[in-house]
Amino acid sequence: MNNKKVLMDISWSNKGGIGRFTDEISKLLCDISKEELYRKCASPLAPLGLAVNIFLRKKTDVVFLPGYIPPLFCSKKFII
């Protein structure tokens, strides 16, 4: 079986409705890595910041982004 390394962005944690969704899903997905990819997740620069931070994660295959802002470009597969 081909196991993919999944990373969940928890930047939205404790920030409104998306934060609640992020917190609840992260409790259920206990077998994946969780990391704050971009602190200012609602910023106009967030798409660029996400893209750079995702690119720097060399050992990640798939990124789960629970927010509504996609990266400007992406070197990996991602789920929104």
Jmol script that loads the backbone (N, CA, C; Angstrom):
load data "model"
ATOM      1  N   MET A   1       0.839  -1.180   0.000  1.00  0.00           N
ATOM      2  CA  MET A   1       0.000   0.000   0.000  1.00  0.00           C
ATOM      3  C   MET A   1       0.885   1.244   0.000  1.00  0.00           C
ATOM      4  N   ASN A   2       0.486   2.250  -0.763  1.00  0.00           N
ATOM      5  CA  ASN A   2       1.242   3.488  -0.879  1.00  0.00           C
ATOM      6  C   ASN A   2       0.721   4.507   0.127  1.00  0.00           C
ATOM      7  N   ASN A   3       1.454   4.713   1.205  1.00  0.00           N
ATOM      8  CA  ASN A   3       1.039   5.666   2.237  1.00  0.00           C
ATOM      9  C   ASN A   3       1.543   7.057   1.893  1.00  0.00           C
ATOM     10  N   LYS A   4       0.632   7.997   1.845  1.00  0.00           N
ATOM     11  CA  LYS A   4       0.966   9.387   1.561  1.00  0.00           C
ATOM     12  C   LYS A   4       1.143  10.148   2.866  1.00  0.00           C
ATOM     13  N   LYS A   5       2.091  11.035   2.894  1.00  0.00           N
ATOM     14  CA  LYS A   5       2.315  11.906   4.049  1.00  0.00           C
ATOM     15  C   LYS A   5       1.410  13.127   3.882  1.00  0.00           C
ATOM     16  N   VAL A   6       0.428  13.253   4.795  1.00  0.00           N
ATOM     17  CA  VAL A   6      -0.561  14.330   4.730  1.00  0.00           C
ATOM     18  C   VAL A   6      -0.263  15.352   5.819  1.00  0.00           C
ATOM     19  N   LEU A   7      -0.344  16.616   5.447  1.00  0.00           N
ATOM     20  CA  LEU A   7      -0.145  17.720   6.383  1.00  0.00           C
ATOM     21  C   LEU A   7      -1.413  18.563   6.412  1.00  0.00           C
ATOM     22  N   MET A   8      -1.917  18.846   7.606  1.00  0.00           N
ATOM     23  CA  MET A   8      -3.097  19.700   7.760  1.00  0.00           C
ATOM     24  C   MET A   8      -2.655  21.074   8.238  1.00  0.00           C
ATOM     25  N   ASP A   9      -3.124  22.105   7.551  1.00  0.00           N
ATOM     26  CA  ASP A   9      -2.847  23.480   7.954  1.00  0.00           C
ATOM     27  C   ASP A   9      -3.816  23.872   9.064  1.00  0.00           C
ATOM     28  N   ILE A  10      -3.277  24.222  10.227  1.00  0.00           N
ATOM     29  CA  ILE A  10      -4.143  24.610  11.351  1.00  0.00           C
ATOM     30  C   ILE A  10      -4.075  26.115  11.618  1.00  0.00           C
ATOM     31  N   SER A  11      -3.741  26.893  10.598  1.00  0.00           N
ATOM     32  CA  SER A  11      -3.647  28.347  10.749  1.00  0.00           C
ATOM     33  C   SER A  11      -4.965  28.984  11.176  1.00  0.00           C
ATOM     34  N   TRP A  12      -6.088  28.386  10.801  1.00  0.00           N
ATOM     35  CA  TRP A  12      -7.406  28.942  11.124  1.00  0.00           C
ATOM     36  C   TRP A  12      -7.894  28.533  12.510  1.00  0.00           C
ATOM     37  N   SER A  13      -7.149  27.742  13.233  1.00  0.00           N
ATOM     38  CA  SER A  13      -7.588  27.254  14.538  1.00  0.00           C
ATOM     39  C   SER A  13      -7.977  28.406  15.469  1.00  0.00           C
ATOM     40  N   ASN A  14      -9.124  28.266  16.131  1.00  0.00           N
ATOM     41  CA  ASN A  14      -9.657  29.271  17.068  1.00  0.00           C
ATOM     42  C   ASN A  14      -9.995  30.606  16.413  1.00  0.00           C
ATOM     43  N   LYS A  15     -10.329  30.584  15.117  1.00  0.00           N
ATOM     44  CA  LYS A  15     -10.674  31.822  14.413  1.00  0.00           C
ATOM     45  C   LYS A  15     -12.023  31.660  13.724  1.00  0.00           C
ATOM     46  N   GLY A  16     -13.097  31.850  14.461  1.00  0.00           N
ATOM     47  CA  GLY A  16     -14.437  31.832  13.879  1.00  0.00           C
ATOM     48  C   GLY A  16     -14.904  30.461  13.443  1.00  0.00           C
ATOM     49  N   GLY A  17     -15.802  30.448  12.461  1.00  0.00           N
ATOM     50  CA  GLY A  17     -16.404  29.202  11.987  1.00  0.00           C
ATOM     51  C   GLY A  17     -15.409  28.255  11.345  1.00  0.00           C
ATOM     52  N   ILE A  18     -14.519  28.798  10.528  1.00  0.00           N
ATOM     53  CA  ILE A  18     -13.493  27.952   9.908  1.00  0.00           C
ATOM     54  C   ILE A  18     -12.569  27.394  10.983  1.00  0.00           C
ATOM     55  N   GLY A  19     -12.308  28.188  11.996  1.00  0.00           N
ATOM     56  CA  GLY A  19     -11.478  27.723  13.109  1.00  0.00           C
ATOM     57  C   GLY A  19     -12.124  26.578  13.857  1.00  0.00           C
ATOM     58  N   ARG A  20     -13.420  26.668  14.047  1.00  0.00           N
ATOM     59  CA  ARG A  20     -14.147  25.575  14.718  1.00  0.00           C
ATOM     60  C   ARG A  20     -14.072  24.303  13.881  1.00  0.00           C
ATOM     61  N   PHE A  21     -14.300  24.452  12.566  1.00  0.00           N
ATOM     62  CA  PHE A  21     -14.189  23.316  11.647  1.00  0.00           C
ATOM     63  C   PHE A  21     -12.779  22.724  11.714  1.00  0.00           C
ATOM     64  N   THR A  22     -11.770  23.584  11.673  1.00  0.00           N
ATOM     65  CA  THR A  22     -10.374  23.138  11.747  1.00  0.00           C
ATOM     66  C   THR A  22     -10.110  22.360  13.027  1.00  0.00           C
ATOM     67  N   ASP A  23     -10.566  22.893  14.150  1.00  0.00           N
ATOM     68  CA  ASP A  23     -10.340  22.236  15.441  1.00  0.00           C
ATOM     69  C   ASP A  23     -11.023  20.872  15.514  1.00  0.00           C
ATOM     70  N   GLU A  24     -12.271  20.802  15.057  1.00  0.00           N
ATOM     71  CA  GLU A  24     -13.014  19.538  15.131  1.00  0.00           C
ATOM     72  C   GLU A  24     -12.424  18.479  14.202  1.00  0.00           C
ATOM     73  N   ILE A  25     -12.070  18.864  12.985  1.00  0.00           N
ATOM     74  CA  ILE A  25     -11.483  17.910  12.036  1.00  0.00           C
ATOM     75  C   ILE A  25     -10.109  17.448  12.517  1.00  0.00           C
ATOM     76  N   SER A  26      -9.321  18.367  13.070  1.00  0.00           N
ATOM     77  CA  SER A  26      -7.978  17.975  13.523  1.00  0.00           C
ATOM     78  C   SER A  26      -8.031  16.972  14.674  1.00  0.00           C
ATOM     79  N   LYS A  27      -9.096  17.025  15.479  1.00  0.00           N
ATOM     80  CA  LYS A  27      -9.265  16.023  16.544  1.00  0.00           C
ATOM     81  C   LYS A  27      -9.519  14.634  15.956  1.00  0.00           C
ATOM     82  N   LEU A  28     -10.242  14.589  14.843  1.00  0.00           N
ATOM     83  CA  LEU A  28     -10.598  13.307  14.228  1.00  0.00           C
ATOM     84  C   LEU A  28      -9.468  12.718  13.384  1.00  0.00           C
ATOM     85  N   LEU A  29      -8.661  13.575  12.790  1.00  0.00           N
ATOM     86  CA  LEU A  29      -7.571  13.112  11.932  1.00  0.00           C
ATOM     87  C   LEU A  29      -6.278  13.033  12.740  1.00  0.00           C
ATOM     88  N   CYS A  30      -6.194  12.048  13.592  1.00  0.00           N
ATOM     89  CA  CYS A  30      -5.063  11.969  14.521  1.00  0.00           C
ATOM     90  C   CYS A  30      -3.799  11.382  13.890  1.00  0.00           C
ATOM     91  N   ASP A  31      -3.898  10.765  12.705  1.00  0.00           N
ATOM     92  CA  ASP A  31      -2.730  10.130  12.092  1.00  0.00           C
ATOM     93  C   ASP A  31      -1.993  11.023  11.105  1.00  0.00           C
ATOM     94  N   ILE A  32      -2.365  12.296  11.007  1.00  0.00           N
ATOM     95  CA  ILE A  32      -1.685  13.179  10.067  1.00  0.00           C
ATOM     96  C   ILE A  32      -0.948  14.283  10.823  1.00  0.00           C
ATOM     97  N   SER A  33       0.022  14.883  10.153  1.00  0.00           N
ATOM     98  CA  SER A  33       0.773  15.997  10.741  1.00  0.00           C
ATOM     99  C   SER A  33      -0.072  17.261  10.690  1.00  0.00           C
ATOM    100  N   LYS A  34       0.097  18.105  11.686  1.00  0.00           N
ATOM    101  CA  LYS A  34      -0.631  19.372  11.743  1.00  0.00           C
ATOM    102  C   LYS A  34       0.370  20.486  11.991  1.00  0.00           C
ATOM    103  N   GLU A  35       0.229  21.571  11.228  1.00  0.00           N
ATOM    104  CA  GLU A  35       1.178  22.668  11.346  1.00  0.00           C
ATOM    105  C   GLU A  35       0.524  23.972  10.897  1.00  0.00           C
ATOM    106  N   GLU A  36       0.906  25.067  11.533  1.00  0.00           N
ATOM    107  CA  GLU A  36       0.429  26.384  11.116  1.00  0.00           C
ATOM    108  C   GLU A  36       1.301  26.830   9.941  1.00  0.00           C
ATOM    109  N   LEU A  37       0.723  26.854   8.741  1.00  0.00           N
ATOM    110  CA  LEU A  37       1.507  27.167   7.551  1.00  0.00           C
ATOM    111  C   LEU A  37       1.676  28.663   7.316  1.00  0.00           C
ATOM    112  N   TYR A  38       0.668  29.459   7.662  1.00  0.00           N
ATOM    113  CA  TYR A  38       0.766  30.909   7.468  1.00  0.00           C
ATOM    114  C   TYR A  38      -0.072  31.587   8.528  1.00  0.00           C
ATOM    115  N   ARG A  39       0.571  32.330   9.398  1.00  0.00           N
ATOM    116  CA  ARG A  39      -0.092  32.908  10.576  1.00  0.00           C
ATOM    117  C   ARG A  39      -1.230  33.855  10.215  1.00  0.00           C
ATOM    118  N   LYS A  40      -1.043  34.710   9.236  1.00  0.00           N
ATOM    119  CA  LYS A  40      -2.070  35.687   8.840  1.00  0.00           C
ATOM    120  C   LYS A  40      -2.924  35.086   7.731  1.00  0.00           C
ATOM    121  N   CYS A  41      -3.735  34.107   8.078  1.00  0.00           N
ATOM    122  CA  CYS A  41      -4.442  33.290   7.091  1.00  0.00           C
ATOM    123  C   CYS A  41      -5.474  34.048   6.257  1.00  0.00           C
ATOM    124  N   ALA A  42      -5.981  35.198   6.707  1.00  0.00           N
ATOM    125  CA  ALA A  42      -6.956  35.967   5.934  1.00  0.00           C
ATOM    126  C   ALA A  42      -6.310  37.162   5.229  1.00  0.00           C
ATOM    127  N   SER A  43      -5.015  37.247   5.253  1.00  0.00           N
ATOM    128  CA  SER A  43      -4.280  38.348   4.636  1.00  0.00           C
ATOM    129  C   SER A  43      -4.307  38.241   3.110  1.00  0.00           C
ATOM    130  N   PRO A  44      -4.216  39.376   2.398  1.00  0.00           N
ATOM    131  CA  PRO A  44      -4.096  39.325   0.937  1.00  0.00           C
ATOM    132  C   PRO A  44      -2.824  38.604   0.481  1.00  0.00           C
ATOM    133  N   LEU A  45      -1.836  38.515   1.348  1.00  0.00           N
ATOM    134  CA  LEU A  45      -0.593  37.809   1.014  1.00  0.00           C
ATOM    135  C   LEU A  45      -0.645  36.324   1.349  1.00  0.00           C
ATOM    136  N   ALA A  46      -1.733  35.869   1.927  1.00  0.00           N
ATOM    137  CA  ALA A  46      -1.849  34.464   2.334  1.00  0.00           C
ATOM    138  C   ALA A  46      -1.628  33.477   1.188  1.00  0.00           C
ATOM    139  N   PRO A  47      -2.170  33.703  -0.026  1.00  0.00           N
ATOM    140  CA  PRO A  47      -1.915  32.737  -1.102  1.00  0.00           C
ATOM    141  C   PRO A  47      -0.430  32.556  -1.410  1.00  0.00           C
ATOM    142  N   LEU A  48       0.323  33.645  -1.385  1.00  0.00           N
ATOM    143  CA  LEU A  48       1.762  33.548  -1.629  1.00  0.00           C
ATOM    144  C   LEU A  48       2.473  32.884  -0.454  1.00  0.00           C
ATOM    145  N   GLY A  49       2.122  33.278   0.768  1.00  0.00           N
ATOM    146  CA  GLY A  49       2.727  32.675   1.956  1.00  0.00           C
ATOM    147  C   GLY A  49       2.468  31.183   2.048  1.00  0.00           C
ATOM    148  N   LEU A  50       1.243  30.774   1.736  1.00  0.00           N
ATOM    149  CA  LEU A  50       0.919  29.342   1.729  1.00  0.00           C
ATOM    150  C   LEU A  50       1.753  28.604   0.693  1.00  0.00           C
ATOM    151  N   ALA A  51       1.851  29.181  -0.510  1.00  0.00           N
ATOM    152  CA  ALA A  51       2.598  28.530  -1.588  1.00  0.00           C
ATOM    153  C   ALA A  51       4.051  28.300  -1.192  1.00  0.00           C
ATOM    154  N   VAL A  52       4.674  29.306  -0.629  1.00  0.00           N
ATOM    155  CA  VAL A  52       6.081  29.189  -0.221  1.00  0.00           C
ATOM    156  C   VAL A  52       6.233  28.154   0.889  1.00  0.00           C
ATOM    157  N   ASN A  53       5.377  28.219   1.893  1.00  0.00           N
ATOM    158  CA  ASN A  53       5.480  27.278   3.015  1.00  0.00           C
ATOM    159  C   ASN A  53       5.183  25.839   2.608  1.00  0.00           C
ATOM    160  N   ILE A  54       4.260  25.646   1.691  1.00  0.00           N
ATOM    161  CA  ILE A  54       3.994  24.291   1.187  1.00  0.00           C
ATOM    162  C   ILE A  54       5.201  23.780   0.409  1.00  0.00           C
ATOM    163  N   PHE A  55       5.800  24.638  -0.404  1.00  0.00           N
ATOM    164  CA  PHE A  55       6.980  24.257  -1.173  1.00  0.00           C
ATOM    165  C   PHE A  55       8.120  23.802  -0.262  1.00  0.00           C
ATOM    166  N   LEU A  56       8.267  24.444   0.886  1.00  0.00           N
ATOM    167  CA  LEU A  56       9.357  24.112   1.811  1.00  0.00           C
ATOM    168  C   LEU A  56       9.145  22.796   2.556  1.00  0.00           C
ATOM    169  N   ARG A  57       7.951  22.252   2.521  1.00  0.00           N
ATOM    170  CA  ARG A  57       7.662  20.975   3.192  1.00  0.00           C
ATOM    171  C   ARG A  57       8.021  19.830   2.245  1.00  0.00           C
ATOM    172  N   LYS A  58       9.274  19.441   2.240  1.00  0.00           N
ATOM    173  CA  LYS A  58       9.782  18.440   1.287  1.00  0.00           C
ATOM    174  C   LYS A  58       9.203  17.044   1.512  1.00  0.00           C
ATOM    175  N   LYS A  59       8.899  16.687   2.750  1.00  0.00           N
ATOM    176  CA  LYS A  59       8.452  15.322   3.038  1.00  0.00           C
ATOM    177  C   LYS A  59       6.933  15.179   3.051  1.00  0.00           C
ATOM    178  N   THR A  60       6.225  16.177   2.544  1.00  0.00           N
ATOM    179  CA  THR A  60       4.765  16.142   2.518  1.00  0.00           C
ATOM    180  C   THR A  60       4.287  15.827   1.109  1.00  0.00           C
ATOM    181  N   ASP A  61       3.300  14.931   0.991  1.00  0.00           N
ATOM    182  CA  ASP A  61       2.741  14.581  -0.314  1.00  0.00           C
ATOM    183  C   ASP A  61       1.453  15.342  -0.618  1.00  0.00           C
ATOM    184  N   VAL A  62       0.602  15.497   0.393  1.00  0.00           N
ATOM    185  CA  VAL A  62      -0.707  16.133   0.227  1.00  0.00           C
ATOM    186  C   VAL A  62      -0.918  17.110   1.380  1.00  0.00           C
ATOM    187  N   VAL A  63      -1.501  18.276   1.066  1.00  0.00           N
ATOM    188  CA  VAL A  63      -1.776  19.283   2.088  1.00  0.00           C
ATOM    189  C   VAL A  63      -3.287  19.489   2.176  1.00  0.00           C
ATOM    190  N   PHE A  64      -3.821  19.435   3.394  1.00  0.00           N
ATOM    191  CA  PHE A  64      -5.243  19.696   3.643  1.00  0.00           C
ATOM    192  C   PHE A  64      -5.372  21.112   4.182  1.00  0.00           C
ATOM    193  N   LEU A  65      -6.072  21.971   3.432  1.00  0.00           N
ATOM    194  CA  LEU A  65      -6.278  23.370   3.806  1.00  0.00           C
ATOM    195  C   LEU A  65      -7.754  23.563   4.142  1.00  0.00           C
ATOM    196  N   PRO A  66      -8.120  23.639   5.409  1.00  0.00           N
ATOM    197  CA  PRO A  66      -9.531  23.762   5.774  1.00  0.00           C
ATOM    198  C   PRO A  66     -10.121  25.145   5.496  1.00  0.00           C
ATOM    199  N   GLY A  67      -9.289  26.136   5.225  1.00  0.00           N
ATOM    200  CA  GLY A  67      -9.782  27.481   4.925  1.00  0.00           C
ATOM    201  C   GLY A  67     -10.247  27.595   3.483  1.00  0.00           C
ATOM    202  N   TYR A  68     -10.657  28.784   3.101  1.00  0.00           N
ATOM    203  CA  TYR A  68     -11.194  29.015   1.761  1.00  0.00           C
ATOM    204  C   TYR A  68     -10.192  29.682   0.825  1.00  0.00           C
ATOM    205  N   ILE A  69      -8.980  29.967   1.291  1.00  0.00           N
ATOM    206  CA  ILE A  69      -7.992  30.658   0.475  1.00  0.00           C
ATOM    207  C   ILE A  69      -6.967  29.647  -0.042  1.00  0.00           C
ATOM    208  N   PRO A  70      -6.935  29.424  -1.365  1.00  0.00           N
ATOM    209  CA  PRO A  70      -5.965  28.476  -1.922  1.00  0.00           C
ATOM    210  C   PRO A  70      -4.590  29.126  -2.073  1.00  0.00           C
ATOM    211  N   PRO A  71      -3.542  28.319  -2.176  1.00  0.00           N
ATOM    212  CA  PRO A  71      -2.219  28.878  -2.430  1.00  0.00           C
ATOM    213  C   PRO A  71      -2.157  29.470  -3.840  1.00  0.00           C
ATOM    214  N   LEU A  72      -1.285  30.443  -4.045  1.00  0.00           N
ATOM    215  CA  LEU A  72      -1.126  31.084  -5.343  1.00  0.00           C
ATOM    216  C   LEU A  72      -0.673  30.074  -6.395  1.00  0.00           C
ATOM    217  N   PHE A  73       0.243  29.213  -6.020  1.00  0.00           N
ATOM    218  CA  PHE A  73       0.696  28.083  -6.830  1.00  0.00           C
ATOM    219  C   PHE A  73       1.015  26.977  -5.843  1.00  0.00           C
ATOM    220  N   CYS A  74       1.119  25.765  -6.318  1.00  0.00           N
ATOM    221  CA  CYS A  74       1.367  24.686  -5.365  1.00  0.00           C
ATOM    222  C   CYS A  74       2.226  23.597  -5.986  1.00  0.00           C
ATOM    223  N   SER A  75       3.248  23.207  -5.268  1.00  0.00           N
ATOM    224  CA  SER A  75       4.156  22.158  -5.718  1.00  0.00           C
ATOM    225  C   SER A  75       3.669  20.770  -5.308  1.00  0.00           C
ATOM    226  N   LYS A  76       2.572  20.725  -4.550  1.00  0.00           N
ATOM    227  CA  LYS A  76       2.019  19.452  -4.075  1.00  0.00           C
ATOM    228  C   LYS A  76       0.515  19.430  -4.293  1.00  0.00           C
ATOM    229  N   LYS A  77      -0.053  18.261  -4.210  1.00  0.00           N
ATOM    230  CA  LYS A  77      -1.508  18.159  -4.268  1.00  0.00           C
ATOM    231  C   LYS A  77      -2.082  18.733  -2.982  1.00  0.00           C
ATOM    232  N   PHE A  78      -3.253  19.370  -3.101  1.00  0.00           N
ATOM    233  CA  PHE A  78      -3.872  19.923  -1.906  1.00  0.00           C
ATOM    234  C   PHE A  78      -5.380  19.751  -1.946  1.00  0.00           C
ATOM    235  N   ILE A  79      -5.976  19.774  -0.762  1.00  0.00           N
ATOM    236  CA  ILE A  79      -7.421  19.627  -0.580  1.00  0.00           C
ATOM    237  C   ILE A  79      -7.903  20.869   0.144  1.00  0.00           C
ATOM    238  N   ILE A  80      -8.966  21.481  -0.382  1.00  0.00           N
ATOM    239  CA  ILE A  80      -9.559  22.651   0.290  1.00  0.00           C
ATOM    240  C   ILE A  80     -10.942  22.267   0.746  1.00  0.00           C
TER     241      ILE A  80
END
end "model"
wireframe off; spacefill off
backbone 0.3
color backbone group
